[in-house]
Each structure stands twice: as C-alpha cells, then as structure tokens.
Amino acid sequence: MGRHADHVELSSAACEHIEDLTRQLPANARVTVVEKNGTIYTGTVVERPITQVFKGPDGKQGINAVLRLEDPQVPTWNRKVWLDQIDRVEKLDANRRLPERN
C-alpha cells in the first residue's frame, strides 16, 4: 500500500518545519492556522498530526503530515490541511472568540 501526497518535503529545513508544527498541534488544541497562500482556518485539532513518509507526484519519497480541524459548535465543518502548506500556527485562548473562517 503506497501513501501519496501532492507535495513531500525532502530538505532538512522543511522537514524540521513540519516536525515543529506537529509539536504545536496537540490533540484538542484550539488553533488558527495560516497557510503560505494566506488562507486561514480556525478550529480544534482532532488528533496530533503524525509525520509520515509519502511518495510525491514524481515518485520521490519525502515527509508530510495532515492536520484535521473540526469545530465542536459546527459539527458539519471540518478541514484537512497538509502541514507543508502551513506557514504558522496561532494557539487560541479557550475564552477568546474565534475569528471567521474560510
């Protein structure tokens, strides 16, 4: 069984960035993630993302991970975000109002 991703990271700096993001995304954390393209998602981390080896479109192996966000107040809303697409993570205080999401 092969795992495929649209993009995989090969450089040590990019792999370290993904590993750092996994540490910032523990299960049940309320976060806002900002993608490199400016897209912003806010929600609750379903489970900590796990760095895995994937094959990219060119057949090369590298790492990536998937973040799954949900909103307990809107059960039908969820998003999956590849960690290589995330620029930064902002942890939200449980008492802080969540910003509008895309």
C-alpha positions, 0 to 999 in steps of 0.5 A, spaced: 500 500 500 503 506 497 501 513 501 501 519 496 501 526 497 501 532 492 507 535 495 513 531 500 518 535 503 525 532 502 530 538 505 532 538 512 529 545 513 522 543 511 522 537 514 524 540 521 518 545 519 513 540 519 516 536 525 515 543 529 508 544 527 506 537 529 509 539 536 504 545 536 498 541 534 496 537 540 490 533 540 484 538 542 488 544 541 484 550 539 488 553 533 488 558 527 492 556 522 495 560 516 497 557 510 503 560 505 497 562 500 494 566 506 488 562 507 486 561 514 482 556 518 480 556 525 478 550 529 480 544 534 485 539 532 482 532 532 488 528 533 496 530 533 498 530 526 503 524 525 509 525 520 509 520 515 513 518 509 509 519 502 511 518 495 510 525 491 507 526 484 514 524 481 515 518 485 520 521 490 519 519 497 519 525 502 515 527 509 508 530 510 503 530 515 495 532 515 492 536 520 484 535 521 480 541 524 473 540 526 469 545 530 465 542 536 459 548 535 459 546 527 459 539 527 458 539 519 465 543 518 471 540 518 478 541 514 484 537 512 490 541 511 497 538 509 502 541 514 507 543 508 502 548 506 502 551 513 506 557 514 504 558 522 500 556 527 496 561 532 494 557 539 487 560 541 485 562 548 479 557 550 475 564 552 477 568 546 472 568 540 474 565 534 475 569 528 471 567 521 473 562 517 474 560 510 
